[in-house]
Amino acid sequence: MEEALYAGEVTVNDFPQLVIDCGFSHHAYALVEQLPAWVITRANERQDLLRFTHFDPAIPFAAYTSGRVFDNQAELRWEKQGNMMQVVYLGTRERAEVLLRYKLQKKDELVALKPADEKKYVLFGERLRPEDLKKIGQAAQTGDFAEVRIPRILRYPVPQDEQRYARLTVREYVDEQNRVVLFRFQNLESWSSSS
C-alpha cells in the first residue's frame, strides 16, 4: 500500500467539511481534545474535554483544539491556531484529490522513511468491575476505565467484553538510523495480558 503525507492550513469554517470529505467510515476512531478558555469546575465539563469515540461526521470537530481521526489506512490530525487548523494527513493516497482541493501540500519526507513494525501501547486505566461501578455511582458507566492518577473516568470505544485494558496500534516510520520520524494511529482494541 503506497502512502502519502500531506500538510497545510485550513480555515476553521472549512475544516469540518474536509473531515467529512475524507470519507472515513464508521469503523474509524476520533480522538479530540478541547483546551477551555475558562476554569472548569463541574465534573461533566471535565469529562468532555477529552473524547475518544467512534468516528461520526456529526462531531463538532472545529470546536476542538486538537484531534485526530484514524483507521488502519490513514490518519488526519489537526491543531487549532487562531482561525486556522494546522492539518496533517498520513496514509493511503486514495484521498489525495480531496486533500489537494483543500490546498494541503504533498510532503516529500515520507519518501526517505520506511514503515516499522506496528507497535501496541496499553492505554491508561483498567476496566471498572461491577463493584467499582457501585462505589463510583452515576459518574461511571459499564465499560468505563479508571486510573488513580487521572481525575476523570476514561472512556474508550472498545467492545464491552471481559478484557481489562485498551491498547492502541501505532504505525511508526523510521529513518536510516532507525529513529522514529513520523507515526500515525491505526487501531484500538480491548486487551488483557492473558489474551
N, C-alpha and C positions, 0 to 999 in steps of 0.2 A: 504494500500500500504506500503510494507516494504521498508525502506530506508537505505542507507549506506553512510558512509563518507570515502573518500579516499584522500590521500595527498602524495606528493613527488616531486621530481625534474625530469624534462625532458629537454633534450638539446633544445636550440633554434631551431636547424635544424629539430628535430623530432616533435616539438610542433604543427606545422600546420597539420600534418598528424593525430596526436592524436585528434585534434578538429574535423577533418573530420570523423575519425573512430568512434567517439562518436555518430554519426548519428542523430544529431539534425535536425529537419525538418525545412522547410522554414517558419513555424509558430513561430519558436523560435526568440529570440532577441539577439543582440550583442551590448554590451556597451564597447567601447575600448578607451584607453587614451594613448597619446604619450607625454612624457616629453622630449622636444627637448634639444639638447646639444649646441644650438646656440640661439641668440636673434631673436625673431620673430618680424618682422616689418610690414609684409603685412597682411591685414585682412583675405585673403583666407587661408593663412598658419595658422592663429589663429583658424579659423573656423574648420579646420580638426584635431586639437589636441584632441578634444573630439568628438567621433562619436557614436550616438545611432541609430541603424538601425535594420532592419530585418536580421536574420542570412543568410549569404551567404558563402559557403565554399571558395569562391574566395577572401574573405577579407584577406589581408596580416597580419594575427594575430601576427606573430613573430616580425613585425615591431612596434608593440605597447608595451609600457612599462608595462601596466596592462590592465585587462579587464575581461569580463565575457560573457558567452553565457548561456542563460537560457530559460526555458519554464515552464509549470505547473508542470512537473515531476522532473526536475533536474536543477542544475546549475554547470557549470565548470568555475572556475575563476583562474586567474594567475597573477603573477608579475615577471617581468624580473629582474634577478640579475646576471649581467655579461653575461656569455654564457649559463646560465641555466634559466629555467622557474620554479618558485615555483607554483605548481598546487594543487588546492583543488577541489574535486568533492563532491557534496552533493545532493542526490536524490535517485531515484529508483535504485534497484540492477541490473536492466537489462543490464547495461554497465560494470558490474564487470569484465568480461573476457577481454574486451578492456583495462580497467584501469590497470589490473594486467599485461597485455602484455607490458605496458609501465613502469612497475616496480613501480606503485603507490601502497602505502601500505594502507590496510584497517585499519581504526582507530576505537577504541572502545568507544570514548567519546559519541557517539550518543546513545549508549545503556542506559546510565543513564539520558537521556533527554527525554522530551515529547514535541511533536509539540503543539504550542499555536495556538490560533485563528489567521487567516490571518489578517495582518494589511495593510491598504491602505494609502499611502503617496502621497499627492499632490506635484508634481514637480514644480520647479521654472518656472516662465513665464506664460503669458497669450497669447492665440492665437491672432495673429495680425488680425485686421479688415481690410477691403479693403482700408479705408482711411489711416490706418497706413502703409500699403504696399506702397502707393503712396508717402508718406513722406520719407520713408526709401530708396526707389529706388531699384536698381538691387540687392543689397545685400540680400534682403528678398524675400522669395517665398511664394506663397499661402500655408497656413497650418503651417507656422513657428510660433514660440513663442518668446516672448521677456520679459526681466525683467530689469528694470532700473539699478539695481546694478550689472548686469553681462554684461561686454562689448562685447558681441557677440550675434548673433542670435542663438536661441535654436531650434533644430530640433529633434522631437520625432516621431518615426514611429507609429503614431496613425491614424485612419481614418480621412479623410477630411470631417468633419461634423461641426455642429454648436456648439459643446461642447467647452467651453472656456479654459479648463485645461487638463493636462495629469496627471494620477496618476499611481503609481507603487504598485503592490501587493507583499507583502513580507511574507514569512513563517518564523516564529521565533521558536526556540527550547529552552525550559527553563529547569532549574534545579529544585530541590526540593523546593527551596525558591522562585520559580517563577522568577528568574533572567534570562535574555536572555543570552545564551552562544553562540549559533550559529544562523545564519539566511541565507536565500537564497532568491533571487529574483524569482518571479513566473510569473508575467504577467504585461502588460502595457495596459492602456486603456485611451480613452478620457473621460472627465467627466465635469459636471457643477454642482454647488451646488443645482440647481433646479431639477437635474435628480435623 
